[in-house]
Amino acid sequence: MKSPNPIHIVWPGAAYPRGATWDGEGVNFALFSQHAEKVELCIFDDSGRHELQRIVLRERTDDVWHCYLPEARPGMAYGYRVHGPYKPEDGHRFNPHKLLIDPYAKDLVGQLRWSDALYGYTIGSKREDLSFDRRDSASFMPKGRVLETAFTWGDDRRPQIARQDMVIYEMHVRGFTMQHPEVPPELRGTYAGLATAPVIDYLQRLGITTVELLPVHSYLNDRHLAEKGLQNYWGYNTLGFFAPQMRYSAARKVKEFKTMVKTLHSAGIEVILDVVYNHTCEGNQLGPTLSLRGVDNASYYIVNADNRRYYDDFTGCGNTVNLEHPRALQLVMDSLRYWVEEMHVDGFRFDLASALARESGKVENLGGFFDAIRQDPVLNRVKLIAEPWDLGHGGYQVGNFPLGWAEWNDRYRDGMRSYWKGDGGLLGEVASRLTGSQDLYGWSGKQPPASINFVTAHDGFTLHDLVSYNEKHNEANGEDNRDGSSNNHAWNCGVEGPTDDPEVLSLRARQKRNLLATLLLSQGVPMLLAGDESGHTQKGNNNVYCQDNELGWLDWALDDERLALRDFTRHLVHLRRRHPSFGRRSFFRGAPLKGTAAKDLVWYRPDGQEMSPGDWDDGNARCIAMFMSGCGIADMGRRGEPLVDDDFLLLFNAHHEDMEFTLPADGAPWHLRVDTASDTLPDDEAPPLVQATLRVHCRSLVLLARPARPHP
């Protein structure tokens, strides 16, 4: 339905805040464009289908074009047409025939429909920099929508989970509930679906403290996928940094996202967003003109210094957002603050974070972006997690991000996968990762919670597939199996893919338990991939970015084996959360405790002797024991009391044969707490082990515990 009356009154308005801001009486519009020559605000009917009016923004303050419309109201659909030079060789790609989405739009209406009219140049021309397309793109574009941001948060409070106590669960909003039998069908795949009682109960029973959601910023389905009948599933193709993805909303309302956050907070669960600020969906120089490219290409993107027609692409997605420009940096900072202050999220995981650090093409870990966050009174108090690499030269920066940041630790992933696969010469690597990767983080003053440990993530094999396939099987993606990583450190346990062989199935189940137990008993912050706890499979596809279907969605039909794995995982998570020994705030010293000859950490060979320097270099050794003293926790409790825990002994056997371990004889008998050789959970009431040795099954892990006694 069209709006009843055109806008008659236009006031100057203000340059800040950016975007369309409803103040209870009217709407202020503000758009930055340094190189524009003219800006038109385009008003549409509420459906966004019909353009009703164009208003020239005559006010310009510090390169911000603005006006105030006292007659405008929430729900109004709008976009921009920006006039200026079309000179790709100079980095300018203005084209007023292309309707543009406000970079600060907080809500969107309508869906993008792919058309050649979306491109600033004429598709099929020999030189895109010499052609100029005059077709109007408005009918193919979504529109911004003025948002009423008011919401009744009540007494909503952030759970404020201590970093060392976090158990992160990486999940997809849509995929998690699309096949959940207890979620109402109309809510499946939505924010509202995640807020239902069955989902909340599941997360609580599993012991999750923090959910990390794959991208929820508005994003586009790539044209090449749409033409194949596929859908961008993961969402790493950002269109807008403020508006939540509406296909995840059952009611098509922004407040549904807020309700989800509020509900999860009430259950004591934090919400972290996976965010993509390093690039946008506009792609390379041949991509469409949808927002930033048409608003001010030369300011918002890193253009090549030698030929400004092209972009410096450090992301593999065609472009890189230029955070050296103060207005581009401001856009990202304003977006982050919006999601914290207005949407109440608890933190962010930054996709390809090294790209955000680049200055003059080089990675600077103390660059402007990180300086801005460090001094920001809102953002320096939330959880900040880096994917510490990009695709450019020098982009791999694991261990080099500033204080206050945690990092995805792929050294942990690769080391643990390779160790349990049976590769030799890894005992030193395994020991470093088990104890929080001090070699990576200790030099800068960081502590174990800086390491986000994971063995699987959305990008790659699921846990089940990691132990069931040697090779990727991505044929369903339509790229001849060329996409996705081929370096997976995977082992199929003897048979590629599904099998009925009971020995292979038993070994696979044990390997899954080994990897889960290792992850949840390591220092640092564990991150579980949703579905791994119940054996979810993607049938060998390690890149389901375009599989918005049963291949990517979680399967909730659990047989006895999958239920047993879920119960085993739940047991491990709660064991970890009960015992501060597995979530230390500080690194082990490996030195005698104060006033004693005992150490907080001791490494043993299977024969009970302490590891010597030469033992670490033994390429054939695949077994090791790790002793942690319950009296050796240097951390303090919340009230300042010294933390004391049980003593723990971890026995690792990645060898293909059983191994006899000699147990330390300097204390009380040990109780069995975990044995990955069996899917039967140990009985906490079982009598202690009194023998001096313990046979550990091939390719398995054992955790023993005993009450700690103060050392003499």
C-alpha positions in Angstrom: 0.0 0.0 0.0 1.3 3.4 -0.9 1.8 6.1 1.8 -1.2 8.4 1.8 0.7 11.7 1.5 4.0 12.8 0.0 6.6 14.5 2.2 6.1 18.3 2.1 8.4 19.5 4.9 12.1 19.1 4.8 14.3 20.5 7.6 18.1 20.7 7.6 18.5 17.9 10.1 21.9 16.9 11.6 25.0 15.0 10.4 24.8 12.6 13.4 23.6 10.0 14.0 24.1 8.3 10.7 21.3 6.5 9.1 17.6 7.0 9.5 16.8 7.9 13.1 13.3 8.2 14.5 13.3 10.5 17.5 9.6 10.3 18.4 8.6 13.3 16.2 10.3 12.8 12.9 13.2 11.1 11.2 16.7 12.4 10.6 18.6 11.0 7.6 22.4 11.2 7.3 24.7 9.7 4.7 28.4 10.0 4.4 29.9 10.5 0.9 33.1 12.4 0.5 33.2 12.4 -3.3 29.5 12.7 -4.1 28.2 15.7 -6.0 24.5 15.2 -5.2 22.5 12.9 -3.0 18.8 12.0 -3.4 16.7 10.4 -0.6 14.2 8.1 -2.3 10.9 7.4 -0.5 9.0 4.2 -1.2 5.6 2.8 -0.2 5.7 0.6 2.9 6.2 -2.6 0.8 9.2 -1.0 -0.9 7.9 -1.7 -4.4 6.9 1.7 -5.5 9.1 4.8 -5.5 6.9 7.7 -4.4 9.3 10.7 -4.0 12.8 11.9 -4.3 14.2 14.5 -1.9 17.5 16.2 -2.7 19.7 16.4 0.4 20.9 20.0 0.3 22.7 20.1 3.7 26.3 18.8 3.8 28.4 18.9 6.9 31.9 17.3 7.0 31.0 15.3 3.9 27.8 14.0 5.6 24.6 14.7 3.6 21.5 15.1 5.8 17.9 16.2 6.3 15.1 15.9 8.8 11.6 14.9 7.8 9.0 15.8 10.5 6.3 13.9 8.6 8.3 10.6 8.4 7.4 7.7 10.6 8.8 4.2 11.5 8.1 1.7 8.7 8.9 4.1 5.9 10.9 2.4 3.2 13.8 4.3 1.6 17.0 4.2 -0.3 19.5 6.6 -1.9 20.7 7.7 -5.3 24.2 9.2 -5.2 25.5 11.3 -8.1 29.2 11.8 -8.8 31.9 10.8 -11.2 31.9 7.4 -12.8 35.7 7.0 -13.2 36.7 3.5 -12.2 40.3 4.3 -13.0 40.2 6.9 -10.2 38.3 4.6 -7.9 34.9 6.3 -8.4 31.8 4.3 -9.4 28.9 6.6 -8.8 25.7 5.8 -10.8 22.5 7.5 -9.7 20.5 4.9 -11.7 21.3 2.4 -9.0 19.3 2.5 -5.8 21.5 2.1 -2.8 20.9 0.7 0.6 21.8 3.0 3.5 25.0 1.5 5.1 23.4 2.3 8.5 20.0 0.8 7.7 18.7 -1.0 10.8 16.0 -2.9 9.0 15.4 -4.0 5.4 12.2 -4.7 3.5 12.0 -6.8 0.4 14.4 -9.2 -1.2 17.1 -8.7 -3.8 16.2 -10.1 -7.2 19.2 -10.7 -9.4 19.3 -8.6 -12.6 21.9 -7.1 -14.9 20.3 -3.8 -13.9 22.0 -4.1 -10.5 25.4 -3.5 -12.0 26.9 0.0 -12.6 28.3 -1.0 -15.9 26.8 -2.9 -18.8 27.1 -6.6 -18.4 28.8 -8.0 -21.5 30.8 -4.9 -22.4 34.4 -5.4 -23.3 35.6 -3.0 -20.6 33.5 -2.5 -17.5 35.4 0.7 -16.7 34.4 2.2 -20.1 30.7 1.4 -19.9 27.9 2.9 -17.8 24.6 1.3 -17.3 21.5 3.5 -17.2 18.9 0.9 -16.2 17.1 1.6 -13.0 17.8 -1.0 -10.3 15.2 0.0 -7.7 12.6 -2.7 -8.5 15.2 -5.4 -7.9 16.6 -4.0 -4.6 15.6 -4.4 -1.0 15.0 -1.1 0.8 15.9 0.3 4.1 13.1 0.7 6.6 12.9 3.3 9.4 12.9 1.4 12.6 11.3 2.1 16.0 14.1 0.7 18.3 12.1 0.8 21.5 12.0 -2.6 23.3 11.1 -3.7 26.8 14.3 -5.2 28.0 13.1 -5.3 31.6 15.8 -6.4 34.0 17.9 -8.1 31.2 21.5 -8.5 32.3 24.5 -9.9 30.6 25.5 -13.3 32.1 29.1 -12.1 32.3 30.6 -15.5 32.1 34.2 -15.4 33.2 36.4 -16.2 30.2 38.0 -19.2 31.8 34.5 -20.7 32.5 33.2 -20.4 29.0 32.0 -23.3 26.9 31.3 -22.0 23.4 28.8 -23.6 21.1 29.1 -22.5 17.5 25.7 -22.8 15.9 23.6 -21.7 12.9 20.3 -19.9 13.7 18.5 -21.7 10.9 20.2 -25.0 10.7 19.9 -25.7 14.5 16.1 -25.9 14.6 15.0 -26.6 11.0 14.5 -30.3 11.8 13.9 -30.0 15.6 10.8 -32.0 16.4 9.9 -30.1 19.5 10.1 -26.6 17.9 6.8 -25.5 16.4 7.1 -25.8 12.6 6.4 -22.1 12.0 9.3 -21.2 14.3 11.9 -23.6 12.9 15.0 -21.9 11.5 14.3 -18.6 13.2 15.4 -16.4 16.1 12.1 -17.3 17.8 12.9 -21.0 17.4 16.2 -20.6 19.3 14.2 -18.9 22.1 11.8 -21.9 22.6 11.9 -23.9 25.8 13.2 -27.2 24.2 16.2 -25.4 22.7 17.0 -23.5 25.9 16.6 -26.7 28.0 18.9 -28.6 25.6 21.7 -25.9 25.8 21.4 -25.8 29.6 21.5 -29.6 30.0 24.5 -29.8 27.7 26.2 -27.2 29.9 26.7 -24.5 27.3 27.6 -21.0 28.6 27.9 -19.1 25.3 26.4 -19.5 21.9 28.3 -18.2 18.9 25.9 -17.5 16.0 27.1 -17.7 12.4 26.4 -14.4 10.7 23.1 -12.8 11.4 23.8 -9.4 9.6 21.7 -9.1 6.5 23.4 -10.8 3.6 22.8 -11.8 0.0 22.5 -15.0 -1.8 25.3 -15.0 -4.4 24.2 -14.8 -8.0 26.1 -17.9 -9.1 24.4 -19.8 -6.3 21.0 -18.5 -7.1 21.4 -19.5 -10.7 22.3 -23.1 -9.6 19.2 -23.2 -7.3 21.4 -23.0 -4.2 21.4 -20.6 -1.2 24.2 -18.9 0.7 23.7 -20.8 4.0 26.5 -19.5 6.2 26.0 -15.8 5.5 29.5 -14.5 5.0 28.3 -12.1 2.3 27.3 -9.0 4.2 24.9 -6.5 2.8 24.3 -4.4 5.9 26.1 -4.1 9.2 23.1 -3.1 11.3 20.0 -4.9 10.0 19.5 -8.5 11.2 18.9 -11.2 8.5 15.1 -11.2 8.1 14.9 -14.7 6.7 15.7 -15.9 10.2 12.7 -14.0 11.7 9.4 -15.7 11.9 7.6 -12.4 12.4 9.9 -10.4 10.1 10.5 -8.1 13.0 13.8 -6.9 14.4 12.4 -7.2 18.0 12.4 -11.0 17.5 16.2 -11.0 17.6 16.0 -9.0 20.8 13.6 -11.4 22.4 15.9 -14.3 21.5 18.8 -12.6 23.2 16.7 -11.7 26.3 15.5 -15.3 26.6 19.0 -16.7 26.3 20.3 -14.3 28.9 17.5 -15.3 31.3 18.8 -18.8 31.0 22.3 -17.7 31.8 23.6 -18.1 28.2 25.7 -15.5 26.4 25.3 -14.5 22.8 28.3 -13.9 20.6 28.0 -12.9 16.9 30.2 -14.1 14.1 30.6 -10.8 12.2 32.0 -10.0 8.7 33.4 -6.5 8.5 36.4 -7.3 6.3 34.4 -7.3 3.0 30.9 -6.9 1.6 28.7 -8.7 -0.9 29.5 -6.3 -3.7 32.6 -8.4 -4.7 35.3 -7.3 -7.0 35.3 -4.6 -9.8 32.8 -6.8 -11.7 30.3 -7.0 -8.8 26.9 -5.2 -8.4 26.4 -1.7 -7.1 24.2 -2.1 -4.0 25.5 0.1 -1.2 29.1 1.2 -0.3 30.3 0.9 -3.9 27.8 3.5 -5.1 27.8 5.6 -1.9 31.6 6.3 -2.1 33.7 3.4 -3.5 37.1 5.2 -3.0 36.5 5.8 0.7 34.9 2.5 1.8 37.1 0.0 0.0 40.8 -0.5 -0.3 41.5 0.2 -4.0 44.8 -0.8 -5.6 47.3 2.0 -5.5 48.7 1.3 -9.0 45.3 0.9 -10.7 42.3 2.2 -8.7 39.9 0.3 -10.9 40.8 -2.8 -8.9 40.6 -3.7 -5.2 43.2 -5.1 -2.9 41.6 -8.3 -2.0 42.8 -9.8 1.3 39.7 -11.7 1.9 39.2 -13.9 -1.2 35.8 -12.3 -1.7 36.7 -9.6 -4.1 37.1 -6.5 -1.9 38.4 -5.4 1.5 36.7 -2.7 3.6 39.1 0.2 4.1 39.4 0.7 7.9 42.1 3.3 7.4 39.5 5.7 6.3 37.9 7.3 9.4 34.3 7.1 8.1 34.7 3.4 7.2 36.2 2.8 10.7 33.3 4.8 12.2 30.8 2.6 10.3 32.2 -0.5 11.8 32.5 0.9 15.3 29.0 2.3 15.2 27.7 -1.1 14.1 29.5 -2.9 16.9 28.2 -0.5 19.5 24.7 -0.8 18.1 24.7 -4.6 18.5 26.0 -4.3 22.1 23.8 -1.4 23.3 20.6 -1.9 21.3 20.7 -5.6 20.7 22.4 -6.6 24.0 24.8 -9.1 22.5 27.8 -10.2 24.6 30.6 -10.2 22.1 31.9 -10.8 18.6 34.0 -13.3 16.7 35.6 -11.4 13.8 35.8 -13.2 10.5 39.3 -12.8 8.9 40.3 -10.4 11.5 43.8 -9.8 10.1 42.1 -7.9 7.3 40.8 -5.4 9.8 44.3 -4.8 11.0 45.8 -3.9 7.6 47.3 -0.4 7.2 49.0 0.4 4.0 48.5 -3.2 3.0 50.4 -4.6 6.0 49.0 -6.2 9.1 49.5 -4.0 12.2 48.2 -5.7 15.3 48.1 -2.4 17.1 46.5 -0.5 14.2 43.7 2.0 14.3 40.9 -0.5 14.5 42.3 -2.2 17.6 43.2 1.2 19.2 39.6 2.3 18.6 38.2 -0.8 20.3 40.7 -0.7 23.2 39.6 2.9 24.2 35.9 2.4 23.5 34.0 2.3 26.9 31.4 -0.1 25.4 33.4 -2.4 23.3 36.4 -3.0 25.5 34.2 -4.7 28.0 32.6 -7.4 25.7 34.1 -10.7 24.5 36.3 -10.2 21.4 37.5 -13.2 19.4 39.6 -13.0 16.3 39.9 -15.4 13.4 43.6 -14.5 13.3 44.3 -14.7 9.6 43.3 -13.5 6.2 44.4 -14.5 2.7 46.9 -11.7 2.1 50.7 -11.7 2.6 51.5 -11.8 6.3 47.9 -12.5 7.2 48.5 -15.5 9.5 48.7 -13.8 12.9 47.9 -16.5 15.5 49.2 -15.3 18.9 49.8 -11.7 17.8 46.5 -10.0 18.5 46.4 -7.4 21.3 45.6 -8.0 25.0 41.9 -8.4 25.6 41.4 -10.5 22.5 41.0 -14.2 22.3 41.8 -16.1 19.1 40.7 -19.2 17.2 43.7 -21.5 17.7 44.1 -23.6 14.6 47.4 -24.9 15.9 45.3 -26.6 18.5 42.9 -28.0 15.9 45.6 -29.4 13.6 47.8 -30.7 16.4 45.0 -32.7 18.1 43.6 -34.0 14.9 47.1 -35.2 13.8 47.9 -36.7 17.2 44.8 -38.8 17.4 45.1 -39.8 13.8 48.3 -41.5 14.8 51.0 -39.1 13.5 54.3 -39.3 15.4 56.6 -36.6 16.8 53.8 -34.6 18.3 54.1 -35.0 22.1 55.6 -31.5 22.5 52.9 -29.9 20.4 50.2 -31.8 22.2 51.6 -30.7 25.6 51.7 -27.1 24.5 48.1 -27.1 23.3 46.8 -29.0 26.3 48.2 -26.4 28.7 46.8 -23.4 27.0 49.4 -22.6 24.2 51.7 -20.5 26.4 54.2 -20.5 23.5 51.7 -18.6 21.4 50.1 -16.3 24.0 52.3 -16.1 27.0 54.9 -13.8 25.5 52.5 -10.9 25.3 51.1 -11.2 28.8 48.0 -13.2 27.8 46.7 -16.1 29.7 45.1 -19.5 28.7 41.6 -18.0 28.0 43.1 -16.2 25.0 43.1 -19.6 23.2 39.8 -20.6 21.7 40.4 -24.3 21.3 38.5 -26.3 18.7 38.8 -29.5 16.7 35.9 -28.7 14.3 34.1 -25.6 13.2 31.5 -24.7 10.6 34.2 -24.5 8.0 35.4 -28.1 7.5 34.4 -31.6 8.5 32.0 -32.2 11.4 33.5 -34.4 14.1 31.7 -37.5 12.7 33.0 -36.9 9.2 36.5 -36.2 10.5 36.8 -39.8 11.6 34.8 -41.2 8.7 36.4 -39.6 5.6 40.0 -39.1 4.4 38.9 -36.9 1.5 36.3 -34.1 1.1 33.1 -35.0 -0.8 31.7 -31.6 -1.9 30.1 -32.6 -5.2 26.7 -31.3 -4.1 28.2 -27.7 -4.2 28.4 -27.9 -8.0 32.1 -27.0 -8.1 33.5 -30.4 -9.1 34.8 -30.9 -5.6 37.4 -28.1 -6.0 36.0 -26.0 -3.1 36.8 -26.6 0.5 40.1 -27.4 2.1 42.0 -30.6 1.2 44.2 -30.4 4.2 42.0 -31.8 6.9 44.2 -34.1 9.0 41.4 -36.6 8.8 41.4 -40.3 9.1 38.5 -42.6 8.1 39.5 -45.4 10.4 40.0 -47.8 7.5 36.9 -47.3 5.3 35.8 -44.2 3.4 32.3 -43.1 4.4 29.5 -45.2 5.7 30.2 -48.8 6.7 28.6 -51.7 8.6 32.0 -53.0 9.8 31.6 -53.2 13.6 35.4 -52.7 14.3 35.5 -49.6 12.2 32.4 -48.2 13.8 33.8 -48.9 17.3 37.1 -47.2 16.4 35.3 -44.1 15.0 33.1 -43.8 18.1 36.2 -44.0 20.3 38.0 -41.4 18.2 35.1 -39.0 18.6 35.2 -39.5 22.3 39.0 -38.9 22.3 38.7 -35.6 20.5 35.8 -34.4 22.6 37.5 -35.4 25.8 40.8 -33.8 24.8 39.0 -30.5 23.9 37.0 -30.3 27.1 39.9 -31.2 29.4 42.4 -28.7 27.8 43.3 -25.3 29.2 41.8 -22.5 27.2 38.2 -22.0 26.1 36.6 -25.0 24.4 34.4 -24.4 21.3 32.0 -27.2 20.3 30.5 -27.3 16.8 26.7 -27.7 17.2 25.8 -31.3 16.4 29.2 -32.8 17.1 28.0 -33.9 20.5 25.4 -36.1 18.8 27.4 -37.3 15.7 26.0 -35.0 13.1 27.2 -35.8 9.6 27.4 -33.7 6.4 28.2 -36.9 4.4 31.8 -35.8 3.8 31.1 -32.3 2.6 33.5 -30.0 4.4 32.2 -26.8 2.9 28.4 -26.6 3.2 28.3 -22.9 2.8 25.6 -23.3 0.1 23.7 -26.2 1.5 20.6 -24.7 3.2 19.0 -28.1 3.3 19.1 -31.4 5.2 22.9 -31.7 4.5 23.6 -28.5 6.6 20.7 -28.7 9.1 21.1 -30.7 12.3 19.4 -34.1 12.3 17.6 -34.6 15.6 16.7 -38.3 15.0 19.2 -39.8 17.4 19.9 -43.6 17.6 21.4 -45.2 20.7 25.0 -44.5 19.6 24.3 -40.8 19.0 22.5 -40.5 22.3 25.4 -42.1 24.1 27.8 -39.6 22.5 25.6 -36.7 23.6 25.5 -38.1 27.1 29.3 -38.5 27.1 29.8 -34.9 25.9 27.4 -33.6 28.6 29.3 -35.5 31.2 32.6 -34.0 30.1 31.2 -30.4 29.9 29.8 -30.6 33.4 32.9 -32.2 34.7 35.0 -29.4 33.3 32.7 -26.7 34.7 32.8 -28.3 38.2 36.6 -28.3 38.4 38.7 -25.2 38.1 41.7 -27.3 37.2 40.5 -27.3 33.6 39.8 -23.6 33.4 42.8 -21.9 34.8 43.2 -18.2 34.5 47.0 -18.5 34.5 49.5 -20.8 32.9 51.2 -23.7 34.7 54.6 -23.0 36.1 55.9 -26.5 36.0 57.9 -25.5 39.1 57.7 -26.5 42.8 54.7 -25.1 44.6 55.5 -22.5 47.3 57.1 -24.2 50.3 57.1 -27.7 48.8 59.0 -29.9 46.4 55.8 -30.7 44.5 54.9 -29.2 41.1 51.6 -28.0 39.7 52.2 -29.9 36.5 54.3 -33.0 35.9 54.6 -35.0 32.6 55.3 -38.7 32.8 56.3 -41.5 30.5 54.1 -44.6 30.6 56.7 -46.3 32.8 56.1 -43.6 35.5 59.3 -41.7 35.0 59.2 -38.0 34.4 59.7 -36.9 30.8 63.2 -35.9 29.9 64.2 -33.5 27.1 65.1 -36.4 24.9 61.7 -38.1 25.4 60.0 -35.1 23.9 62.0 -35.6 20.7 61.1 -39.3 20.3 59.2 -39.5 17.0 57.8 -42.9 17.8 56.2 -42.0 21.1 52.5 -41.6 21.1 51.7 -42.0 24.9 52.1 -39.5 27.7 50.7 -38.9 31.2 49.8 -35.4 32.5 49.5 -34.8 36.3 47.8 -31.7 37.6 48.0 -30.8 41.3 44.7 -29.6 42.8 46.8 -27.5 45.2 48.7 -25.9 42.4 46.0 -23.6 41.1 47.3 -20.1 41.4 43.9 -18.5 40.7 41.6 -17.0 43.3 37.9 -17.6 43.6 35.3 -14.8 43.2 35.7 -13.9 46.9 39.4 -14.0 46.9 39.7 -17.5 48.4 42.5 -19.8 47.1 41.1 -22.4 44.7 41.7 -26.0 45.6 40.6 -28.9 43.4 41.2 -32.6 43.0 44.4 -33.9 41.7 44.0 -35.2 38.1 46.0 -37.6 36.0 45.4 -37.7 32.2 46.7 -40.7 30.3 46.9 -40.4 26.5 47.5 -43.4 24.3 47.3 -42.7 20.6 49.2 -45.9 19.8 47.5 -48.7 17.9 48.2 -51.1 20.8 47.2 -51.1 24.4 49.7 -49.5 26.8 50.5 -50.1 30.5 50.8 -46.9 32.5 52.5 -46.8 35.9 50.5 -44.6 38.2 52.2 -42.1 40.6 52.4 -43.7 44.0 52.7 -40.5 46.0 49.1 -40.1 47.2 45.7 -41.6 47.7 44.2 -44.1 45.2 42.7 -42.8 42.0 39.1 -42.7 40.8 38.2 -43.3 37.2 36.4 -40.2 35.8 36.6 -40.7 32.0 37.6 -43.6 29.8 37.1 -43.1 26.1 37.5 -46.8 25.4 33.9 -47.2 26.5 30.7 -45.2 25.9 29.6 -46.2 29.4 30.1 -43.3 31.8 32.1 -44.1 34.9 30.3 -44.6 38.2 31.2 -41.8 40.6 30.4 -44.2 43.5 32.7 -46.9 42.2 35.6 -47.9 44.5 39.0 -46.3 43.8 41.7 -48.0 41.8 44.3 -49.5 44.1 46.6 -51.0 41.6 50.0 -49.5 40.7 49.4 -49.8 36.9 46.6 -49.3 34.5 46.2 -50.7 31.1 44.9 -48.0 28.7 43.2 -49.3 25.6 44.7 -48.5 22.2 43.7 -45.1 20.9 42.0 -43.9 24.0 42.2 -41.4 26.9 41.7 -42.0 30.6 41.1 -39.3 33.3 41.8 -40.2 36.9 41.1 -38.1 39.9 41.8 -38.2 43.7 41.2 -35.7 46.5 44.1 -33.3 46.6 46.3 -33.3 49.7 48.5 -30.4 50.7 52.1 -31.3 49.8 54.7 -31.4 52.5 
